[in-house]
Each structure stands twice: as structure tokens, then as C-alpha cells.
Amino acid sequence: CFPLGRGLLGVRGAEAAIFLQGILTNDVGRLVEGEGASPPRALYAHALNAQGRCLYDLVLYRLHESPEEEPHILLECDSGVLEALQKHLKLYKIRRKVNITPCLDLSLWAIVPGEQAGDIAGSLAKSAGQALVLTPDPRTEVMGWRLITKKGANPSEVIPGSQIGNIQDYHQHRYQQGIPEGVKDLPPGVALPLESNLTYMNGISFTKGCYIGQELTARTHHMGVIRKRLLPVRLSAPLPKDSIPEGAEIVTESGKSAGKFRAGGGDLGIALLRLANINEPLYLIIAGEKVKLTAHTPQWWPKAAGK
């Protein structure tokens, strides 16, 4: 269990889902009305700007349980943008019947099964009563589960046999799988949703209708050509602490630009790369020095992916 330290914002009220529907990339209606008997408990989505670039990467959680209850949706975001996200939502609230408040009394945990996890789903289902939310990570199953508890709760009481992990190990796992999270991996106003693999991570609906930034996203999707994508990378030497400038250049052997490094730790990271170059020797330029780097396509990507 990894303590995430990401921000949680509550959006509550009769019009919570309709309100978020016009702002986010995914179909928020699925979270509230659901499809069939069991609607998902969590959804992944981005809030985009009018130019179709990512502002905030979000995981949405449904807190209310019965149709009689007022919809209560929690938004998980990078803790550094909690206030900015609140302002962004309030800008579009107009007369909608919704309350938007930070949930400072809650804690968020990532649960990543170890090698000998056994039937983790079964044991987690039994302990769900002690958690406010306990759900598979909506992005991909390689990221395990998400758990929300009251602040101060001990996750090992909710999930027997679990251990509190070091958050660096969580980030290493993310980078290994090529999962972006937060403003370093997805720079606001810079990252594009399709290049950031939002489709692969179940974070976008192409059938729900209009939302902010939808036009460019839909057009790119229907043209079907995405030349760059975020990919996990491994470096030949560990990264120096704090000395990598944002968006450091990645080049091919001949010095041609192949992409930009986003973030990382140790010898792992995540980078936006031209798909045409990913099988060539690549180099990250740090302070004038070249560090060799290899990229790979994650196993969890859809089989026809990598186009």
C-alpha cells in the first residue's frame, strides 16, 4: 500500500455528473447511472483546455451508493493543482446545483499486488466494508487498486497481509509501465491526451458529445495518426537528482530530435517519443552530456497498439 499524497476534491449535488460531463474527457454518466447492474466505481479522465491540451489528470470515484442519495463524486488530482482545479471547476459552475470542496479528511492509497499476491481481488472484496472506496485502478490492471480511507486509518487493517510501501517504489512501478500521473508527466497546457495514451487507459469517450477541448481530440482520433506517444524508458546510468531541465531533448544517433524526456527516477522514466524512432539507439542530453536510453512498448497496451 503506497500513501499517494494526491489531492481529493469533492463534487456533490444533484447536477454533479451533468456538470462534470461538459468539462471532462470521459463519460461521467457511466459512473452515476452505470451500465447494467454494476456501474464502475472509478473512471479515469482529463480536463482539457480549449485547445485540447491536458490541464489536469483525474481519477473520479463514486461515493454515493443508492439512487436516492445525492451524487457525490471525488476527483483525485495532483496535490499541487488542487486549488487551481477547484478554481477551474468554479469557473464553469455558473448556476449548477453543485458544491465543490477539498476533502482534507481523506487519505488515498495505491495497492500494487506483489509477486505472491494470490487471490487479491477476493481478499480485497471481503475488506471493502472498512474502506470508503476500494476499486481496481480504472487505467489498467497493472496499476492494482485504489483505496480511500478516513485520514489516520491503517490500510493494513483494511487489507490483511499488506505492507506500507515507499512512494519511490510506486513511481518506479509507474515508470516501468509507462503510466503518467501528475503535472511533471503531463505538463498542463502542453501534453496532448491521445499522445499521452488516454485512449489506452480508458480515459476518453468518443460517443458522449461535447466537452471542453473535444474538437481537436476527436479530429485527431478520427484521422487515426498519432506520431508521438508517452513511453517507458530505461537509461544506461541513473538520473542525476534535480538537474534535468523540463522537457530535456532526446536525440537519435545522428543528432535528430526524437522526443522529450518528461520525468523519472533512478534509471527509469517516461518520455514523449516519435514512434518512428523508438527502435533506434536514443540519447538524452543532460548538461551537454549524452546518456543512452532505450524505450519499449508496455505489455498492457492493446495488441494492435504501437501504430
C-alpha positions as CSV (number, residue, x, y, z in Angstrom):
1,C,0.0,0.0,0.0
2,F,1.5,3.3,-1.1
3,P,0.4,6.6,0.5
4,L,-0.2,8.8,-2.6
5,G,-0.4,12.3,-1.2
6,R,-2.5,13.3,-4.2
7,G,-5.4,15.8,-3.7
8,L,-9.0,14.9,-3.4
9,L,-11.8,17.3,-4.3
10,G,-15.5,16.5,-3.7
11,V,-18.2,17.5,-6.2
12,R,-21.6,17.0,-4.7
13,G,-25.1,17.8,-5.7
14,A,-28.0,16.8,-8.0
15,E,-26.2,18.1,-11.1
16,A,-22.7,16.9,-10.2
17,A,-22.5,14.4,-13.1
18,I,-24.0,16.7,-15.7
19,F,-21.7,19.5,-14.6
20,L,-18.6,17.3,-14.9
21,Q,-19.8,15.8,-18.2
22,G,-19.2,19.1,-20.1
23,I,-15.7,19.5,-18.7
24,L,-14.0,16.1,-18.7
25,T,-13.0,13.7,-21.5
26,N,-14.8,10.6,-20.1
27,D,-18.5,9.7,-19.9
28,V,-19.2,10.7,-16.3
29,G,-22.8,9.4,-16.7
30,R,-21.4,5.8,-16.5
31,L,-20.2,6.5,-13.0
32,V,-23.6,7.5,-11.8
33,E,-26.2,5.7,-13.9
34,G,-23.9,2.8,-14.7
35,E,-24.3,0.2,-17.4
36,G,-26.3,-2.8,-16.3
37,A,-26.2,-4.0,-12.7
38,S,-22.8,-2.8,-11.6
39,P,-21.6,0.6,-12.7
40,P,-17.8,1.2,-12.3
41,R,-16.7,2.7,-9.0
42,A,-13.9,4.8,-10.7
43,L,-13.2,6.4,-14.0
44,Y,-10.1,8.0,-15.4
45,A,-10.4,11.3,-17.3
46,H,-8.6,14.5,-18.2
47,A,-9.8,18.1,-18.0
48,L,-8.5,19.9,-21.2
49,N,-8.1,23.5,-22.2
50,A,-10.0,24.9,-25.2
51,Q,-7.0,24.0,-27.5
52,G,-7.4,20.3,-26.5
53,R,-4.3,20.1,-24.3
54,C,-4.3,18.4,-20.8
55,L,-4.8,20.6,-17.8
56,Y,-5.4,18.0,-15.1
57,D,-5.3,14.2,-15.0
58,L,-8.0,12.9,-12.7
59,V,-9.4,9.7,-11.3
60,L,-13.1,10.0,-10.4
61,Y,-14.7,8.0,-7.6
62,R,-18.4,7.5,-6.9
63,L,-19.1,7.9,-3.2
64,H,-22.9,7.6,-3.1
65,E,-24.3,4.1,-3.1
66,S,-28.0,4.3,-3.7
67,P,-30.0,6.2,-6.4
68,E,-31.9,8.1,-3.7
69,E,-28.6,9.6,-2.5
70,E,-27.4,12.9,-3.9
71,P,-24.5,12.2,-6.3
72,H,-21.1,12.6,-4.6
73,I,-18.1,12.3,-6.9
74,L,-14.5,12.5,-5.6
75,L,-11.8,13.8,-8.0
76,E,-8.3,12.7,-7.4
77,C,-5.6,15.1,-8.8
78,D,-2.0,16.2,-8.4
79,S,-1.9,17.8,-4.9
80,G,-0.1,20.8,-6.4
81,V,-3.1,21.7,-8.5
82,L,-5.9,21.1,-6.0
83,E,-6.6,24.9,-5.7
84,A,-6.3,25.5,-9.5
85,L,-8.7,22.6,-10.2
86,Q,-11.2,24.0,-7.8
87,K,-11.0,27.4,-9.5
88,H,-11.3,25.8,-12.9
89,L,-14.5,24.0,-11.9
90,K,-16.0,27.0,-10.2
91,L,-15.4,29.0,-13.4
92,Y,-17.9,26.7,-15.2
93,K,-20.3,26.1,-12.4
94,I,-22.5,29.1,-13.2
95,R,-25.9,28.2,-11.7
96,R,-25.4,24.4,-11.4
97,K,-26.5,22.9,-8.1
98,V,-23.1,21.5,-7.0
99,N,-20.8,22.0,-4.1
100,I,-17.0,21.8,-4.8
101,T,-14.9,21.3,-1.7
102,P,-11.4,19.8,-0.9
103,C,-11.6,16.6,1.1
104,L,-8.8,17.1,3.6
105,D,-10.1,14.4,6.0
106,L,-9.4,11.6,3.5
107,S,-6.4,9.6,2.5
108,L,-5.6,8.0,-0.8
109,W,-3.6,4.7,-1.2
110,A,-2.4,2.7,-4.2
111,I,-2.4,-1.0,-3.7
112,V,0.0,-2.8,-6.0
113,P,0.0,-6.6,-5.7
114,G,3.3,-8.3,-5.0
115,E,4.6,-11.4,-6.8
116,Q,2.9,-13.7,-4.3
117,A,-0.4,-11.9,-4.1
118,G,-2.7,-14.9,-4.6
119,D,-6.4,-14.0,-4.8
120,I,-6.1,-10.3,-4.1
121,A,-9.5,-9.5,-5.5
122,G,-11.2,-11.9,-3.2
123,S,-9.4,-10.7,0.0
124,L,-10.0,-7.0,-1.0
125,A,-13.7,-7.6,-1.7
126,K,-14.0,-9.0,1.9
127,S,-12.5,-5.9,3.4
128,A,-14.4,-3.4,1.3
129,G,-16.7,-2.5,4.3
130,Q,-13.8,-0.8,6.1
131,A,-12.9,1.4,3.1
132,L,-14.8,4.4,1.7
133,V,-13.7,3.4,-1.8
134,L,-11.9,0.2,-2.8
135,T,-11.7,-0.3,-6.5
136,P,-9.5,-1.6,-9.3
137,D,-7.4,1.3,-10.8
138,P,-9.5,2.3,-13.8
139,R,-6.5,3.0,-16.1
140,T,-5.1,-0.5,-16.4
141,E,-4.9,-3.6,-14.2
142,V,-1.1,-3.4,-13.9
143,M,-1.7,-0.5,-11.5
144,G,-3.6,-2.6,-9.0
145,W,-6.2,-1.0,-6.8
146,R,-7.1,2.4,-5.3
147,L,-8.2,2.8,-1.7
148,I,-9.7,5.8,0.0
149,T,-10.0,5.8,3.8
150,K,-10.5,8.4,6.5
151,K,-7.3,10.2,7.5
152,G,-5.3,8.2,10.0
153,A,-6.8,4.8,9.1
154,N,-4.3,2.0,8.8
155,P,-4.5,0.3,5.4
156,S,-3.1,-2.9,6.8
157,E,-6.3,-3.3,8.8
158,V,-8.3,-2.9,5.6
159,I,-6.1,-5.2,3.6
160,P,-4.7,-8.1,5.7
161,G,-1.1,-9.0,5.0
162,S,-0.3,-5.7,3.2
163,Q,2.7,-3.5,4.0
164,I,3.2,0.2,3.7
165,G,5.5,0.8,0.7
166,N,7.9,3.6,-0.2
167,I,6.3,6.0,-2.6
168,Q,9.5,5.9,-4.7
169,D,8.8,2.3,-5.5
170,Y,5.3,3.2,-6.6
171,H,6.7,5.8,-9.0
172,Q,9.3,3.3,-10.3
173,H,6.4,0.8,-11.0
174,R,4.5,3.5,-12.8
175,Y,7.5,4.5,-15.0
176,Q,8.2,0.8,-15.8
177,Q,4.6,0.5,-17.1
178,G,4.6,3.9,-18.8
179,I,1.8,5.3,-16.7
180,P,1.8,9.1,-16.5
181,E,0.5,10.8,-13.3
182,G,0.6,14.4,-12.2
183,V,2.0,17.6,-13.6
184,K,5.5,16.5,-14.3
185,D,4.5,13.6,-16.5
186,L,1.6,15.6,-18.1
187,P,2.7,19.3,-18.2
188,P,-0.5,21.4,-18.1
189,G,-1.2,23.2,-21.4
190,V,1.5,21.1,-23.1
191,A,0.5,17.4,-23.1
192,L,-2.0,16.1,-25.6
193,P,-4.5,13.5,-24.5
194,L,-4.0,11.0,-27.4
195,E,-0.2,11.3,-27.3
196,S,-0.5,10.6,-23.5
197,N,-2.2,7.3,-24.2
198,L,-5.6,8.4,-22.8
199,T,-7.4,6.0,-25.1
200,Y,-5.3,3.0,-23.9
201,M,-6.0,4.0,-20.2
202,N,-9.8,4.1,-20.7
203,G,-9.8,7.8,-20.1
204,I,-11.8,9.1,-23.0
205,S,-15.3,8.7,-24.6
206,F,-15.7,9.3,-28.3
207,T,-19.5,8.9,-28.1
208,K,-20.5,11.2,-25.2
209,G,-20.8,14.5,-27.1
210,C,-19.3,17.9,-26.4
211,Y,-16.8,18.8,-23.7
212,I,-14.1,21.5,-23.5
213,G,-11.2,20.6,-25.9
214,Q,-13.2,17.9,-27.6
215,E,-13.0,19.1,-31.2
216,L,-9.2,18.7,-31.7
217,T,-9.2,15.4,-29.8
218,A,-12.0,13.9,-31.9
219,R,-10.4,15.1,-35.1
220,T,-7.0,13.6,-34.2
221,H,-8.7,10.3,-33.3
222,H,-10.7,10.1,-36.5
223,M,-7.7,10.9,-38.6
224,G,-6.0,8.0,-36.8
225,V,-2.4,9.2,-37.0
226,I,-0.6,9.7,-33.7
227,R,3.1,10.1,-34.4
228,K,4.3,10.5,-30.8
229,R,3.4,8.7,-27.6
230,L,4.4,8.6,-24.0
231,L,6.6,5.5,-23.5
232,P,8.5,4.0,-20.6
233,V,12.3,4.4,-21.0
234,R,15.4,3.0,-19.3
235,L,18.7,4.9,-19.0
236,S,22.2,3.5,-19.1
237,A,23.0,5.4,-15.9
238,P,20.9,6.6,-13.0
239,L,19.4,10.1,-13.4
240,P,21.2,12.9,-11.6
241,K,18.9,14.3,-8.9
242,D,17.1,17.5,-9.9
243,S,19.4,18.5,-12.7
244,I,17.2,17.5,-15.6
245,P,15.6,20.5,-17.2
246,E,11.9,20.1,-18.0
247,G,11.4,18.7,-21.5
248,A,15.1,17.7,-21.9
249,E,15.8,16.7,-25.5
250,I,16.1,13.1,-26.7
251,V,18.0,12.6,-29.9
252,T,18.9,9.8,-32.3
253,E,22.5,8.7,-33.1
254,S,22.7,11.3,-35.9
255,G,21.5,14.1,-33.5
256,K,18.0,14.4,-34.9
257,S,15.3,15.2,-32.3
258,A,13.3,12.1,-31.3
259,G,11.3,13.5,-28.4
260,K,11.4,14.9,-24.9
261,F,12.0,13.4,-21.5
262,R,9.2,14.1,-19.1
263,A,10.1,12.6,-15.7
264,G,11.8,9.7,-13.9
265,G,13.8,8.4,-11.0
266,G,16.8,6.1,-10.9
267,D,17.3,4.6,-14.3
268,L,13.6,4.6,-15.3
269,G,11.5,7.4,-16.7
270,I,8.7,8.3,-19.1
271,A,9.3,10.2,-22.4
272,L,7.3,11.5,-25.3
273,L,8.9,9.9,-28.3
274,R,8.3,9.7,-32.1
275,L,7.1,6.2,-32.7
276,A,9.3,6.1,-35.9
277,N,12.5,6.4,-33.7
278,I,11.7,4.1,-30.8
279,N,13.8,1.1,-32.1
280,E,16.9,3.2,-32.7
281,P,19.6,4.0,-30.2
282,L,18.5,7.1,-28.4
283,Y,20.3,9.6,-26.2
284,L,19.1,12.0,-23.5
285,I,21.0,15.3,-23.5
286,I,21.8,16.4,-19.9
287,A,24.1,19.4,-19.3
288,G,25.7,18.8,-22.7
289,E,26.3,15.1,-21.9
290,K,24.6,12.2,-23.8
291,V,23.1,9.4,-21.8
292,K,21.9,6.3,-23.7
293,L,18.3,5.4,-23.4
294,T,16.0,2.6,-24.6
295,A,12.3,2.7,-25.0
296,H,9.8,-0.2,-25.0
297,T,6.1,-0.7,-25.7
298,P,4.3,-1.7,-22.5
299,Q,2.7,-5.2,-22.3
300,W,-0.7,-3.8,-21.2
301,W,-1.2,-1.7,-24.3
302,P,-3.8,-3.1,-26.7
303,K,-2.3,-5.7,-29.0
304,A,-2.9,-3.6,-32.2
305,A,-1.2,-0.6,-30.5
306,G,2.1,1.0,-31.3
307,K,0.8,2.2,-34.7
